[in-house]
Amino acid sequence: MNDRNPKSRIQNPKLERIAFLGPEGSFTHEAAVRHFDERPYTLAPCATIGAVFETVRTEAADFGVVPVESLRQGPVIETYMELKKAGPSRIVGETYLPIQLYLITHPDATLESVMSLRSKAEAIRQCGNWIEVQQEQRKAAGLPPWEIEEVSSTAKAAAYAAEHPEAASISSRFVTEFYTVRVVGRGEPGHEGIQDLPDGASYTRFLILGHRSPGRAEEPEARFKTSFRFILSHRTGALVEALLPFRNAGISLEDIQPMPFRATRRQIEYVFFMDFIGHIADDAMIRAVREAEETCAVEYLGSYPCGEMPQAALGPVEEMGIGESGS
């Protein structure tokens, strides 16, 4: 099936079912469409990240797509909260989506006629410089400043703008597949979007959830990543002891994310989500996991081919304004 229209993918019961964090037109929706582009599938939007996990856990969907990390905003806590829960689902893939933002308006609206600007808080922050310039220009022209309204989704904001000429949203171009709207950008070479960073310099990483991680033989040329959940007691050297077997085996640690796990009367246990380069079936990985299990609880979350990070986002993070905002 080579149907490229995302709308026709929604709720077709004959195809593989992909659950994603909705609504239609969200960045997670776009990530799902890009990742599964060459496969026959149907899409099932979910209202929350927890609902995506539950849909996969109960096998009401074959796969799920959830955001896990933003270059500008850091880890997505809701996703890690779900990963804390034991379940039969696995991480079977990852994908990176460059984040490019535009002003989305009703087809009949102009910059002068728009009175309010709606979007997710993170998107508004990422376009702060452009918004400030527009507000100054409105003041100079004798126009009232835009009223800034934070909503739960960039896609919901676009849907509202499609029905209300006086309102605009900050969203991606992808929303034009679902709503009758006009797209306004900077129009500058290398900076079409209105976000503060140049095009392609910001991204969100998404996890692909499923029921079976791919074997190395299925993709022999791929560079694999393996994710684990380590549960450690709060004592001196616990994390070092857990990591030493991987270091000694020459296995690279790609990412680590700590979270409180549970508290007892005597101590607090922490869960560390860790990504290592390699496949769970590799001899070195098998040995390292066995040794680490002698010091703490190690739970396998999945092995999967490494996603391709956008090239424009590969520079030093300090040059891209990292650390300006929290989670």
Secondary structure, DSSP 8 states (H G I E B T S, - for coil): -----HHHHBT-TTSEEEEEESSTT-HHHHHHHHHTTTS-EEEEEESSHHHHHHHHHTTSSSEEEEEEEETTTEE-HHHHHHHTS--S-EEEEEEEEE---EEEE-TT--TTT--EEEE-HHHHHHTHHHHHHHHHHHHHTT----EEEE-S-HHHHHHHHHH-TTEEEEE-GGGGGTS--EEE---BTTB-SSSSS-TTS-EEEEEEEESS---GGGSTT--EEEEEEEEEESSTTHHHHHHHHHHHTT--EEEEEEEEEEE-SS-EEEEEEEEEES-TTSHHHHHHHHHHTTTSEEEEEEEEE-----GGG-S-GGGGTTTSS--
